[in-house]
Amino acid sequence: MLQQQGRRDADGVPEGVVLALVALGQAVAVSFVIAAGAPSSGYHGWGAYAFACGFGLVLLAHRVAPLSVLVVTVLGIFLYYAMDHPPIGMAVPAAAALYFAAERRDIRWPVGGGLVLLGVSAFFRVVNEREQGDVLSYDLLTNAALIGCAIALASTVRGRRQLHEQQQRIVTLERERERHRAEQAMQEERLGIARDLHDTIGHALAIATVHANVAREAVGRDDEAAVRSLANVADATSRSLRELRTTVSLLSSPERRGRRDLAPHGLEGIRTVVESAQRAGLTTRAELDAEDSRVPPTIATAAHRIAQEAVTNVIKHAAEATSVTITTRIEGDALYVTVSDDGKGPAALRVGGGRGVAGMRERAALLGGVLTTNRSSSGTTVTARLPLAQEDA
């Protein structure tokens, strides 16, 4: 009820005020017709004016029951004439009720009500042969025109209201879709940063762990080897700290937040991965046949990250691995990155064994590529196929 009272029309006028004015106008219009015809009919009572007020008051219920208002109005008109009150026409007292019924509900009811009024009026007027000419030439056409105008105007208003409501729904849906897109983009950004942190910092910490273990074994027996290993630990951890500072910078800088990759080295960055593997004690062979100029930056960065994570898995999980081979090549419209080792197989390849392989698969899938793993008694091979056309798409 409060919601209805708070409604306003396009000009900001409370709807209750507008409705009260319409009801008053309806009562005044019918009263005016009664007063104009009273002298010629010799009518001097007040009952007709009570009906005029009733035709106005019943309109106040049109919002909750527009069809009931129409039915009550039509029956009231018939009762008015049955009580032999002065003529007021059929359309004038029913115009507002017909309008509200057509504006709030399907027009079949107001059209049916208008036809009933016209039909009953024509029947009783034609029965009186003296007034047949008036019925055909003036009265019937005038009432039909007024009824038709009321219904047509209501249909137009209802159509405009429905169009406005549809436009509002479209705007709401569009805002919801934009909000969903923003949330999705933010989620993708978080996942991208998480992948990069896992790849870069995880790789650096794996290298640092290996060298720390070497230094611990060498202390007191080979101090030079211990010093070299600790230097490698410092180098790996300093790179990890730089990556972490870059991440904080990305998160705190809105204009840089869209750059998900923390260190876009491209294919040349794979050489750094090779050097890290060598410092970790692995015999490393690199066959980097792909040219940077032919590979889009996004694809090159993904290739570097996948190679980095694959080598990290070898260092951390491949039992008894002594060598690793890294190859990059272009075949057709795709870049292939392959990392193979001679260990007994990384534990991370087991289901639920870690996020390393899952992260590599996600990174390849985001670019329309695919990553496969093959584990055998001679070692494990990780192959990523990255379509070169992704950057153009």
C-alpha positions, 0 to 999 in steps of 0.5 A: 500500500505504501508503495502504491502511495509513493508512486508518481507520474512522469511529472513527479505528481503523486498518483493519488492526486492524479486519480482524485482529480480524474474521479472528480472530473468524471463526477463533474462531467456527468453532473454537468450533462445532467444539469444541462438536460434537466430543464428539458426533461423536467427533472428536479431530483438529486438521485441523478447527481448521486449516480454522478458522484458514484461514477467518480468514486468507483474509479478510486478502486481501478488500480486494485480491480479495474475490471470490477470498476468497469462492470460496476460502471456499466451496471450503474449506467443501466440502473441509472436509466432504469430509474428514469433519470435524465439522459447522460449518454452511454460513453460519458460516464463509462469513458474513464472506466473503459480507459483504466480497464484497457490501460491495466488489463487486456483490451478485450474486456473494455471492448466487450463492455463498450459493445454491450453499452452501444448494443443496449443503447441502440436496441432501446433507442431503435424500439422508439421509432421516433428516435431511429434517425438520431441513433443512426446519425448522431448518438450511436456514432458519437458514443462509439467514437468516444469509447474507441478513443478512450480504449485507443488512448489507454492501449497507447499508454499501456504500450509505452509503459510496457516499452519503458519497463522493457527498456528498464529490464534491459538496462538492469540486465546489461548492468548485471552482465557488466558487473559479472564481466568485471567480477570474471575479469577480476577472478581471472586476474587473481588466477593469473597472478597466482599462476605467476607467483607459483611458477616464478617464486616456486621455481626460485625456491626450488633452486634455492632449496637444492643449493641450500642442501648442497651447501649443508653437505659441503660445509666443513668438507668443501667450503668453496662449494658451500660458498658457491651454493650459498651464492646461488641461493642468494641469487635465486632468493633475490630474483624471487623477491624482485618478482614479489615486489613486482606483484605488489606493484601490480596489485597497488597500481590500477593502470598496471593491474591488467598486466598479469605476467610478472616477468615477461621474458619471452622465449629468451627467458627459457635460457634462464631456465636452462641455466637454473637447471644447470646450477641445480646439478642437472645435465641440460640440453636446449634446442631452442629452434623457435624465433622470437620474431615469429612468436607473439609476446603472449605465447612466448611468455606462456612458453617460458612459464610452462618450461619454468614450471616443468623444470621446477617439477623435475628438480622437486619431484623427479626421482634420480633425474640427472638430465633434462632436455628443453626444446622449442619449435614451430610446426605449422601454426603452433609453437611446441614446448617440450621438457623431458627428463630421465627420472622415474617420474614426478610425483606431481603428475599424480592426481591431486599431487600438486598445482604444477601440472594443473597450472601449466594446463590452465595456462595453455588452455587460456591461449587455446592450446593443450598440454600433455604429459607422458610418464614412462620408465625412462622419464617424463615428457611434458609437451605444450602446443600453443597456437600462434594465431591466439594473439590475433584473435 
